[in-house]
Amino acid sequence: MSNIKKEQPVGIFDSGIGGLTVAHAIKQMMPFENLIYFGDTAHLPYGDKSEAAIQAYSIKIADVLLKKNCKVIVIACNSASSAAYELLKEYVQHAVKVINVIDPMVEWVSQNFHDCSVGLIGTKRTVQSGIYAKKIQASNRNITLHSLPAPLLVPMIEEGFFNNKISRNIIEEYLRDPLLEKISALILGCTHYPLIKKEISDFYHDTIAVLDSSDVVARALYEYLSHAGLLNDQGRGTDHFLVSDFTDSFEASTKLFFHEAVHLEKHPLWN
């Protein structure tokens, strides 16, 4: 990594546009960074794909980001983080640092919620992998994790159903599950979920901590770039957004995740 320069872009990828919540948090914290975002919209959602399929997609995307000269790769997807992180680290060797969305959250929870019961909602893939439970247990902080799959939330958000009666009913149906009783914090185990964070906080009347991975991952990236001397502190901070498939309606919906209009460029993984 010694030849990497701070002006090189940060590469970020997700199965679709949910990871734009992470990209936005990174931009807010590090406005001078150049970003290249890849949304694998041709294969979303990853939450119901096999581990082998997610690994194959992740390797192809990593190739794209490496060719774009990215100085770090952020896996802005819980499903890809659980299925492909270790493989991706091995694949890129020492070319660039790979950051996932799970480890920074586990570290944050371990530091701040020892001797507590913590809830987790996520896709079936993320919950069934058991990766949060294993890593939190390994922290030896006496944290009890209660994980609940919430498969309707991603398609609900993708279709624009949030901050309305439909989304409230679905969210409440999940959060009323007895598994999530008496928790001190709730991990939002999907990068789509920051868009419904307020509705979740409202359900709990702000009595528990609702943990948003986008902010935690942005902080982890900031710390890495700072310590490595790779934090870009000047320039305009240009951003490029690539997708493996494209529709006009999809481009319009990206504004919900990134909080400003972005232009998507089509970049198929397989030609």
C-alpha beads as a LAMMPS data file, in Angstrom:
LAMMPS data file: protein, C-alpha beads

271 atoms
270 bonds

1 atom types
1 bond types

-500.0 500.0 xlo xhi
-500.0 500.0 ylo yhi
-500.0 500.0 zlo zhi

Masses

1 110.0

Atoms # bond

1 1 1 0.000 0.000 0.000
2 1 1 3.054 2.271 0.090
3 1 1 2.405 3.640 -3.421
4 1 1 -1.138 4.745 -2.644
5 1 1 -1.790 8.484 -2.740
6 1 1 -4.394 10.365 -0.725
7 1 1 -5.982 11.792 -3.892
8 1 1 -7.051 8.310 -5.060
9 1 1 -10.780 7.603 -4.671
10 1 1 -12.577 5.619 -2.018
11 1 1 -14.411 2.662 -3.556
12 1 1 -17.783 1.680 -2.090
13 1 1 -20.124 -1.091 -3.186
14 1 1 -23.492 -2.586 -2.341
15 1 1 -26.056 -4.850 -3.971
16 1 1 -28.075 -1.764 -4.920
17 1 1 -28.556 1.752 -3.626
18 1 1 -28.830 1.036 0.104
19 1 1 -25.092 1.560 0.453
20 1 1 -25.574 5.162 -0.634
21 1 1 -26.469 5.800 3.024
22 1 1 -22.875 4.832 3.828
23 1 1 -21.535 6.908 0.921
24 1 1 -23.486 9.931 2.161
25 1 1 -22.166 9.516 5.713
26 1 1 -18.618 9.271 4.336
27 1 1 -19.152 12.419 2.259
28 1 1 -20.507 14.308 5.265
29 1 1 -17.496 13.362 7.383
30 1 1 -14.842 13.601 4.636
31 1 1 -16.033 16.131 2.016
32 1 1 -12.713 16.223 0.128
33 1 1 -12.658 12.490 -0.602
34 1 1 -13.284 11.327 -4.168
35 1 1 -15.865 8.536 -4.194
36 1 1 -16.593 5.744 -6.666
37 1 1 -19.781 3.891 -5.802
38 1 1 -20.840 0.619 -7.424
39 1 1 -24.401 -0.619 -7.013
40 1 1 -24.908 -4.164 -8.290
41 1 1 -28.499 -3.460 -9.279
42 1 1 -28.592 -6.348 -11.765
43 1 1 -28.345 -8.824 -8.875
44 1 1 -30.148 -7.164 -5.977
45 1 1 -31.062 -8.064 -3.349
46 1 1 -28.062 -9.989 -2.023
47 1 1 -30.058 -10.989 1.059
48 1 1 -31.583 -14.026 -0.641
49 1 1 -28.564 -15.020 -2.784
50 1 1 -26.198 -17.924 -2.094
51 1 1 -22.821 -17.275 -0.507
52 1 1 -21.059 -18.434 -3.686
53 1 1 -23.060 -16.004 -5.848
54 1 1 -22.354 -13.047 -3.538
55 1 1 -18.651 -13.906 -3.532
56 1 1 -18.568 -14.017 -7.333
57 1 1 -20.314 -10.629 -7.617
58 1 1 -18.016 -9.099 -4.987
59 1 1 -14.846 -10.234 -6.764
60 1 1 -16.063 -8.756 -10.056
61 1 1 -16.920 -5.467 -8.368
62 1 1 -13.547 -5.377 -6.597
63 1 1 -11.891 -5.729 -10.017
64 1 1 -13.841 -2.691 -11.241
65 1 1 -12.861 -0.604 -8.211
66 1 1 -9.208 -1.643 -8.395
67 1 1 -9.096 -0.668 -12.074
68 1 1 -10.536 2.697 -11.032
69 1 1 -7.456 3.069 -8.789
70 1 1 -9.360 3.113 -5.484
71 1 1 -7.204 3.422 -2.352
72 1 1 -9.648 1.518 -0.138
73 1 1 -12.730 -0.651 -0.717
74 1 1 -15.741 -0.303 1.573
75 1 1 -18.260 -3.160 1.472
76 1 1 -21.407 -1.128 2.183
77 1 1 -23.608 -4.208 2.431
78 1 1 -24.168 -6.525 5.390
79 1 1 -24.895 -9.565 3.222
80 1 1 -21.692 -9.100 1.198
81 1 1 -19.728 -8.335 4.363
82 1 1 -20.801 -11.627 5.929
83 1 1 -20.385 -13.740 2.768
84 1 1 -17.400 -12.223 0.966
85 1 1 -15.216 -10.079 3.264
86 1 1 -12.584 -12.714 4.080
87 1 1 -12.399 -13.860 0.443
88 1 1 -12.128 -10.281 -0.796
89 1 1 -9.291 -9.503 1.624
90 1 1 -7.411 -12.528 0.329
91 1 1 -8.190 -11.624 -3.285
92 1 1 -6.868 -8.049 -3.139
93 1 1 -3.900 -9.186 -1.011
94 1 1 -2.091 -6.033 0.108
95 1 1 -3.181 -3.858 -2.821
96 1 1 -5.763 -1.938 -0.795
97 1 1 -7.478 -2.031 2.585
98 1 1 -10.955 -3.606 2.679
99 1 1 -13.472 -2.329 5.265
100 1 1 -16.783 -4.044 5.922
101 1 1 -19.895 -2.786 7.722
102 1 1 -19.955 -5.486 10.401
103 1 1 -16.638 -5.209 12.267
104 1 1 -16.889 -1.454 13.022
105 1 1 -20.412 -1.975 14.412
106 1 1 -19.326 -4.962 16.523
107 1 1 -16.476 -2.900 17.940
108 1 1 -18.832 -0.006 18.735
109 1 1 -21.355 -2.280 20.449
110 1 1 -18.616 -4.078 22.397
111 1 1 -17.243 -0.781 23.690
112 1 1 -20.571 0.779 24.635
113 1 1 -23.058 -1.964 25.565
114 1 1 -21.262 -4.562 27.669
115 1 1 -23.524 -6.497 30.070
116 1 1 -26.550 -5.559 27.922
117 1 1 -29.128 -7.213 25.697
118 1 1 -28.859 -5.912 22.134
119 1 1 -31.229 -6.503 19.219
120 1 1 -30.417 -6.864 15.541
121 1 1 -32.664 -6.655 12.486
122 1 1 -31.352 -7.540 9.031
123 1 1 -31.833 -9.604 5.907
124 1 1 -32.240 -13.370 6.112
125 1 1 -28.695 -13.801 4.778
126 1 1 -27.150 -11.570 7.448
127 1 1 -29.129 -13.062 10.345
128 1 1 -28.711 -16.688 9.263
129 1 1 -24.961 -16.228 8.864
130 1 1 -24.740 -15.656 12.639
131 1 1 -21.731 -13.434 12.031
132 1 1 -22.786 -10.639 14.403
133 1 1 -23.480 -13.148 17.184
134 1 1 -20.100 -14.857 16.717
135 1 1 -18.116 -11.641 16.646
136 1 1 -19.971 -10.059 19.587
137 1 1 -19.551 -13.252 21.631
138 1 1 -15.831 -13.217 20.810
139 1 1 -15.556 -9.719 22.314
140 1 1 -16.155 -11.240 25.797
141 1 1 -18.282 -8.288 26.917
142 1 1 -21.239 -10.322 28.201
143 1 1 -23.560 -9.013 25.492
144 1 1 -26.674 -11.025 24.623
145 1 1 -27.653 -10.578 20.974
146 1 1 -31.217 -11.175 19.748
147 1 1 -31.284 -11.346 15.930
148 1 1 -34.496 -11.052 13.914
149 1 1 -34.729 -11.418 10.115
150 1 1 -36.866 -8.660 8.583
151 1 1 -37.087 -9.584 4.878
152 1 1 -39.903 -7.178 3.979
153 1 1 -38.003 -4.033 4.953
154 1 1 -35.607 -3.798 1.983
155 1 1 -38.249 -4.186 -0.770
156 1 1 -40.512 -1.832 1.199
157 1 1 -37.802 0.843 1.248
158 1 1 -36.786 0.206 -2.378
159 1 1 -40.402 0.863 -3.390
160 1 1 -40.439 4.139 -1.473
161 1 1 -42.677 3.009 1.380
162 1 1 -41.366 4.772 4.463
163 1 1 -42.647 7.518 6.722
164 1 1 -46.215 6.408 6.023
165 1 1 -48.891 4.121 7.432
166 1 1 -47.754 1.072 5.455
167 1 1 -44.149 1.299 6.637
168 1 1 -45.187 1.962 10.254
169 1 1 -47.370 -1.148 10.284
170 1 1 -44.624 -3.371 8.859
171 1 1 -41.938 -1.914 11.134
172 1 1 -44.123 -2.294 14.215
173 1 1 -44.948 -5.890 13.288
174 1 1 -41.255 -6.753 13.358
175 1 1 -40.296 -4.686 16.402
176 1 1 -43.123 -6.123 18.506
177 1 1 -41.570 -9.576 18.188
178 1 1 -40.946 -10.995 21.701
179 1 1 -37.339 -11.631 20.668
180 1 1 -36.682 -7.883 20.817
181 1 1 -38.148 -7.283 24.270
182 1 1 -36.009 -5.572 26.923
183 1 1 -33.127 -4.619 24.645
184 1 1 -30.861 -1.648 25.357
185 1 1 -29.908 -1.048 21.715
186 1 1 -30.949 -2.137 18.233
187 1 1 -28.428 -2.688 15.448
188 1 1 -29.723 -1.731 12.011
189 1 1 -28.108 -4.641 10.179
190 1 1 -28.745 -3.379 6.646
191 1 1 -27.583 -0.206 4.911
192 1 1 -31.141 0.474 3.708
193 1 1 -32.417 0.870 7.246
194 1 1 -31.098 4.380 8.027
195 1 1 -34.013 5.612 5.890
196 1 1 -36.428 4.209 8.500
197 1 1 -34.277 5.008 11.544
198 1 1 -36.630 7.769 12.716
199 1 1 -39.655 5.465 12.501
200 1 1 -37.803 2.845 14.526
201 1 1 -36.727 5.426 17.126
202 1 1 -40.311 6.692 17.301
203 1 1 -41.559 3.159 17.965
204 1 1 -39.252 2.955 20.976
205 1 1 -40.000 6.581 21.970
206 1 1 -36.225 7.172 21.939
207 1 1 -35.790 4.866 24.956
208 1 1 -33.138 2.678 23.307
209 1 1 -30.121 3.381 21.131
210 1 1 -30.782 2.741 17.433
211 1 1 -27.393 1.995 15.901
212 1 1 -26.881 3.143 12.321
213 1 1 -23.986 1.380 10.569
214 1 1 -23.473 4.199 8.047
215 1 1 -22.133 6.615 10.685
216 1 1 -20.073 3.927 12.402
217 1 1 -18.475 2.780 9.129
218 1 1 -17.713 6.363 8.068
219 1 1 -15.943 6.880 11.402
220 1 1 -13.938 3.664 10.920
221 1 1 -12.901 4.775 7.437
222 1 1 -11.889 8.209 8.746
223 1 1 -9.713 6.634 11.444
224 1 1 -8.032 4.290 8.956
225 1 1 -7.299 7.006 6.387
226 1 1 -6.019 9.372 9.111
227 1 1 -3.674 6.801 10.651
228 1 1 -2.437 5.685 7.215
229 1 1 -1.775 9.259 6.087
230 1 1 -4.283 8.835 3.244
231 1 1 -6.976 11.319 4.280
232 1 1 -7.627 13.726 1.415
233 1 1 -7.821 17.238 2.841
234 1 1 -8.055 19.304 -0.326
235 1 1 -9.708 19.373 -3.739
236 1 1 -13.331 19.239 -4.849
237 1 1 -14.253 15.695 -3.876
238 1 1 -15.741 14.386 -7.127
239 1 1 -18.113 11.399 -7.042
240 1 1 -18.964 8.731 -9.621
241 1 1 -21.875 6.315 -9.307
242 1 1 -21.884 3.069 -11.288
243 1 1 -24.632 0.454 -11.522
244 1 1 -24.691 -2.953 -13.210
245 1 1 -28.221 -2.286 -14.514
246 1 1 -30.137 0.938 -14.997
247 1 1 -33.631 2.389 -15.040
248 1 1 -34.727 6.019 -14.883
249 1 1 -36.938 5.344 -11.849
250 1 1 -33.995 3.753 -10.058
251 1 1 -31.853 6.815 -10.682
252 1 1 -34.617 9.036 -9.324
253 1 1 -34.837 7.012 -6.126
254 1 1 -31.110 7.407 -5.394
255 1 1 -31.833 10.913 -4.120
256 1 1 -33.631 9.362 -1.145
257 1 1 -30.459 7.556 -0.099
258 1 1 -27.787 10.129 -0.972
259 1 1 -29.908 13.218 -0.130
260 1 1 -29.095 14.843 -3.440
261 1 1 -29.537 13.948 -7.091
262 1 1 -26.822 11.736 -8.556
263 1 1 -26.138 10.569 -12.097
264 1 1 -25.796 6.804 -12.511
265 1 1 -23.538 5.290 -15.162
266 1 1 -24.280 1.782 -16.407
267 1 1 -21.334 -0.593 -15.971
268 1 1 -22.320 -4.262 -16.471
269 1 1 -20.312 -6.809 -14.477
270 1 1 -20.498 -9.322 -17.301
271 1 1 -20.432 -8.129 -20.900

Bonds

1 1 1 2
2 1 2 3
3 1 3 4
4 1 4 5
5 1 5 6
6 1 6 7
7 1 7 8
8 1 8 9
9 1 9 10
10 1 10 11
11 1 11 12
12 1 12 13
13 1 13 14
14 1 14 15
15 1 15 16
16 1 16 17
17 1 17 18
18 1 18 19
19 1 19 20
20 1 20 21
21 1 21 22
22 1 22 23
23 1 23 24
24 1 24 25
25 1 25 26
26 1 26 27
27 1 27 28
28 1 28 29
29 1 29 30
30 1 30 31
31 1 31 32
32 1 32 33
33 1 33 34
34 1 34 35
35 1 35 36
36 1 36 37
37 1 37 38
38 1 38 39
39 1 39 40
40 1 40 41
41 1 41 42
42 1 42 43
43 1 43 44
44 1 44 45
45 1 45 46
46 1 46 47
47 1 47 48
48 1 48 49
49 1 49 50
50 1 50 51
51 1 51 52
52 1 52 53
53 1 53 54
54 1 54 55
55 1 55 56
56 1 56 57
57 1 57 58
58 1 58 59
59 1 59 60
60 1 60 61
61 1 61 62
62 1 62 63
63 1 63 64
64 1 64 65
65 1 65 66
66 1 66 67
67 1 67 68
68 1 68 69
69 1 69 70
70 1 70 71
71 1 71 72
72 1 72 73
73 1 73 74
74 1 74 75
75 1 75 76
76 1 76 77
77 1 77 78
78 1 78 79
79 1 79 80
80 1 80 81
81 1 81 82
82 1 82 83
83 1 83 84
84 1 84 85
85 1 85 86
86 1 86 87
87 1 87 88
88 1 88 89
89 1 89 90
90 1 90 91
91 1 91 92
92 1 92 93
93 1 93 94
94 1 94 95
95 1 95 96
96 1 96 97
97 1 97 98
98 1 98 99
99 1 99 100
100 1 100 101
101 1 101 102
102 1 102 103
103 1 103 104
104 1 104 105
105 1 105 106
106 1 106 107
107 1 107 108
108 1 108 109
109 1 109 110
110 1 110 111
111 1 111 112
112 1 112 113
113 1 113 114
114 1 114 115
115 1 115 116
116 1 116 117
117 1 117 118
118 1 118 119
119 1 119 120
120 1 120 121
121 1 121 122
122 1 122 123
123 1 123 124
124 1 124 125
125 1 125 126
126 1 126 127
127 1 127 128
128 1 128 129
129 1 129 130
130 1 130 131
131 1 131 132
132 1 132 133
133 1 133 134
134 1 134 135
135 1 135 136
136 1 136 137
137 1 137 138
138 1 138 139
139 1 139 140
140 1 140 141
141 1 141 142
142 1 142 143
143 1 143 144
144 1 144 145
145 1 145 146
146 1 146 147
147 1 147 148
148 1 148 149
149 1 149 150
150 1 150 151
151 1 151 152
152 1 152 153
153 1 153 154
154 1 154 155
155 1 155 156
156 1 156 157
157 1 157 158
158 1 158 159
159 1 159 160
160 1 160 161
161 1 161 162
162 1 162 163
163 1 163 164
164 1 164 165
165 1 165 166
166 1 166 167
167 1 167 168
168 1 168 169
169 1 169 170
170 1 170 171
171 1 171 172
172 1 172 173
173 1 173 174
174 1 174 175
175 1 175 176
176 1 176 177
177 1 177 178
178 1 178 179
179 1 179 180
180 1 180 181
181 1 181 182
182 1 182 183
183 1 183 184
184 1 184 185
185 1 185 186
186 1 186 187
187 1 187 188
188 1 188 189
189 1 189 190
190 1 190 191
191 1 191 192
192 1 192 193
193 1 193 194
194 1 194 195
195 1 195 196
196 1 196 197
197 1 197 198
198 1 198 199
199 1 199 200
200 1 200 201
201 1 201 202
202 1 202 203
203 1 203 204
204 1 204 205
205 1 205 206
206 1 206 207
207 1 207 208
208 1 208 209
209 1 209 210
210 1 210 211
211 1 211 212
212 1 212 213
213 1 213 214
214 1 214 215
215 1 215 216
216 1 216 217
217 1 217 218
218 1 218 219
219 1 219 220
220 1 220 221
221 1 221 222
222 1 222 223
223 1 223 224
224 1 224 225
225 1 225 226
226 1 226 227
227 1 227 228
228 1 228 229
229 1 229 230
230 1 230 231
231 1 231 232
232 1 232 233
233 1 233 234
234 1 234 235
235 1 235 236
236 1 236 237
237 1 237 238
238 1 238 239
239 1 239 240
240 1 240 241
241 1 241 242
242 1 242 243
243 1 243 244
244 1 244 245
245 1 245 246
246 1 246 247
247 1 247 248
248 1 248 249
249 1 249 250
250 1 250 251
251 1 251 252
252 1 252 253
253 1 253 254
254 1 254 255
255 1 255 256
256 1 256 257
257 1 257 258
258 1 258 259
259 1 259 260
260 1 260 261
261 1 261 262
262 1 262 263
263 1 263 264
264 1 264 265
265 1 265 266
266 1 266 267
267 1 267 268
268 1 268 269
269 1 269 270
270 1 270 271
